Amino acid sequence: MKKQTLGIAFLILITFLFCLGILPFLPAQIPIHWNAAGVIDGWCDQLFLLLFPVLQLAMAAVFSLIRHIDPRRKNVERFASTCNVFLLVLCLLIFGMCLITAISAWKPDAINVPMAITLGLGILFAVIGNLMPKIRQNYFIGIKTPWALEDEDNWRRTHRMAGRLWFTAGLSMMLLCVLPKEFLTACILAIVLAIALLPYVYSYALFRSKRTKGENND
């Protein structure tokens, strides 16, 4: 776990140094938003680039805080390594967005941004799906349905199902990133909606099934 923590710290430092190093070579205004067609429609001062390492640092601070304030912090400590892997991947993707922003500032049409974002989200979802079954009961990370928080078996089965769902969604997004830009936004929204809602429905279905069996036994 120490190696993972050092890796995260090193990546945040690299991102910060990269941003400082290229600031003098960037135009005064840099792109910060692209529409569904991949056309830049939002600009900001070049200092905006420094928000990327700040965001990485903020994410690391939040994950560290969770370990201390969660009432089930012993459970959190048991999957701390899993959190670090997720944080490392998240920091890598933030660095990727930093690179995309810098390159697009120099040459706006150099990168197919919708494709890059879809691919990045696909990687993130696949990683989350792979890590999901390792998450123990807690109040901050994972699929925190009221039924899963009350029942450890519900939590375990919900996260196992959600893990498969998120991993499949991630692979699907990696494949779909080659679609025309016009279709990507709709595909992303549909996939995100599915992976957000289906685990909740599944968790409730487990709760109902268990309660029905209990009533029948009585």
C-alpha positions in Angstrom: 0.0 0.0 0.0 3.0 2.3 0.6 4.1 1.9 -3.0 0.6 2.9 -4.1 0.6 6.0 -1.9 4.0 7.0 -3.2 2.8 6.4 -6.8 -0.2 8.7 -6.2 2.0 11.4 -4.6 4.5 11.1 -7.5 1.8 11.5 -10.1 0.3 14.5 -8.4 3.8 16.1 -8.3 4.4 15.3 -12.0 1.0 16.8 -13.0 1.9 20.0 -11.0 5.3 20.3 -12.5 4.0 19.7 -16.0 1.4 22.4 -15.6 3.9 24.9 -14.3 6.4 24.0 -17.0 4.1 24.5 -20.0 2.2 27.6 -18.7 4.7 30.0 -20.3 4.1 28.3 -23.7 0.3 28.3 -23.6 -1.9 30.9 -25.2 -3.7 33.3 -22.8 -6.9 31.4 -23.2 -7.2 27.6 -23.0 -10.2 25.3 -23.8 -12.2 24.0 -20.9 -15.4 22.7 -22.6 -16.4 20.8 -25.7 -19.9 20.3 -27.1 -21.3 16.9 -28.2 -19.7 17.3 -31.7 -16.3 17.8 -30.1 -16.1 21.5 -30.9 -14.6 23.8 -28.3 -17.3 26.1 -26.8 -15.7 27.2 -23.6 -12.5 29.0 -22.8 -10.7 30.2 -19.7 -7.5 31.7 -18.5 -4.4 29.5 -18.8 -4.1 29.4 -15.0 -7.1 27.0 -15.1 -4.7 24.3 -15.9 -3.4 24.3 -12.4 -6.8 23.1 -11.2 -5.9 19.6 -12.5 -3.2 18.9 -9.8 -5.4 20.7 -7.2 -8.2 18.3 -8.1 -5.9 15.3 -7.7 -4.7 16.6 -4.4 -8.3 17.2 -3.2 -9.4 13.6 -4.2 -6.4 12.2 -2.3 -7.4 14.3 0.8 -11.0 13.2 0.6 -10.0 9.5 0.5 -7.7 10.0 3.4 -10.4 11.8 5.4 -12.9 9.0 4.8 -10.6 6.5 6.5 -10.8 8.5 9.7 -14.4 9.7 9.8 -16.4 6.6 8.6 -18.1 4.9 11.5 -17.0 1.6 9.9 -13.4 2.8 9.4 -12.1 -0.7 10.3 -13.9 -2.0 7.2 -12.5 0.9 5.1 -9.0 0.0 6.2 -9.5 -3.5 5.0 -10.0 -2.3 1.4 -7.6 0.7 1.6 -5.4 -0.8 -1.0 -8.4 -1.0 -3.3 -9.1 2.7 -2.7 -5.5 3.5 -3.6 -5.7 1.7 -6.9 -8.9 3.5 -7.8 -7.3 6.9 -6.8 -4.2 6.1 -8.8 -6.3 5.4 -12.0 -8.4 8.5 -11.3 -5.3 10.7 -11.0 -4.0 9.2 -14.3 -7.2 10.1 -16.1 -7.1 13.7 -14.6 -3.5 14.0 -15.9 -4.8 12.7 -19.3 -7.4 15.5 -19.3 -4.7 17.9 -18.5 -2.7 16.8 -21.5 -5.8 17.0 -23.7 -6.5 20.6 -22.6 -2.9 21.6 -23.2 -2.7 20.0 -26.6 -6.0 21.5 -27.6 -4.9 24.9 -26.6 -2.0 24.7 -29.1 -4.0 22.9 -31.8 -7.8 22.7 -31.2 -8.5 19.9 -33.8 -5.6 17.7 -32.8 -7.6 15.3 -30.6 -11.0 13.7 -31.0 -12.1 14.8 -27.5 -15.5 12.9 -27.3 -13.7 9.7 -28.3 -10.9 10.4 -25.7 -13.4 11.1 -22.9 -15.5 8.0 -23.8 -12.4 5.8 -23.8 -11.2 7.3 -20.5 -14.6 6.8 -18.8 -14.6 3.2 -20.2 -11.3 2.5 -18.5 -12.5 4.1 -15.3 -15.7 2.1 -15.2 -13.9 -1.1 -16.0 -11.4 -0.5 -13.1 -14.3 0.4 -10.7 -16.1 -2.8 -11.8 -13.1 -4.9 -11.1 -12.6 -3.3 -7.7 -16.3 -3.1 -6.6 -16.6 -6.7 -5.1 -13.6 -5.8 -2.8 -15.4 -2.9 -1.1 -16.6 -3.6 2.4 -19.6 -2.0 4.1 -19.1 1.7 4.7 -21.0 5.0 4.5 -19.0 6.8 1.8 -17.8 4.4 -1.0 -19.7 2.0 -3.1 -23.4 1.2 -3.7 -24.8 2.6 -0.5 -28.4 1.5 -0.6 -30.3 1.5 2.8 -30.8 -2.3 2.3 -27.1 -3.0 1.6 -26.0 -0.9 4.6 -28.3 -2.9 6.9 -27.5 -6.3 5.5 -23.9 -7.5 4.8 -25.0 -10.2 2.5 -27.1 -7.7 0.5 -24.0 -5.5 0.3 -21.8 -8.3 -0.9 -24.2 -9.6 -3.5 -25.1 -6.1 -4.7 -21.4 -5.1 -5.2 -20.7 -8.4 -6.9 -23.5 -7.7 -9.4 -22.5 -4.1 -9.7 -18.9 -5.0 -10.4 -19.9 -7.2 -13.3 -22.2 -4.5 -14.6 -19.7 -1.7 -14.4 -16.9 -3.8 -15.9 -19.1 -4.7 -18.8 -20.2 -1.1 -19.2 -16.6 0.0 -19.2 -15.6 -2.5 -22.0 -18.7 -1.4 -24.0 -17.7 2.2 -23.8 -14.2 1.4 -24.9 -15.7 -0.3 -28.0 -18.3 2.4 -28.6 -15.7 5.3 -28.6 -15.2 4.7 -32.3 -18.8 5.7 -33.1 -19.6 9.0 -34.7 -19.4 11.9 -32.2 -23.1 12.6 -32.6 -24.0 9.2 -31.0 -21.4 9.1 -28.2 -23.2 11.5 -25.8 -26.5 9.5 -25.9 -24.6 6.2 -25.5 -22.7 7.6 -22.4 -25.9 8.9 -20.8 -27.7 5.6 -21.4 -24.8 3.5 -19.9 -24.3 5.8 -16.9 -28.1 5.7 -16.2 -28.1 1.9 -16.3 -25.1 1.4 -14.0 -26.4 4.0 -11.6 -29.9 2.6 -11.3 -29.7 -1.2 -11.8 -27.6 -1.9 -8.6 -30.3 -0.1 -6.6 -33.1 -2.1 -8.1 -31.1 -5.3 -7.5 -30.4 -4.4 -3.9 -34.0 -3.7 -3.3 -35.0 -7.0 -5.0 -32.7 -8.9 -2.7 -34.2 -7.1 0.3 -37.8 -7.9 -0.8 -36.9 -11.6 -1.6 -35.3 -12.1 1.8 -38.2 -10.4 3.6 -40.7 -12.5 1.7 -38.9 -15.7 2.6 -38.8 -14.6 6.3 -42.5 -14.0 6.3 -43.2 -17.4 4.6 -41.1 -19.1 7.2 -43.1 -17.5 10.0 
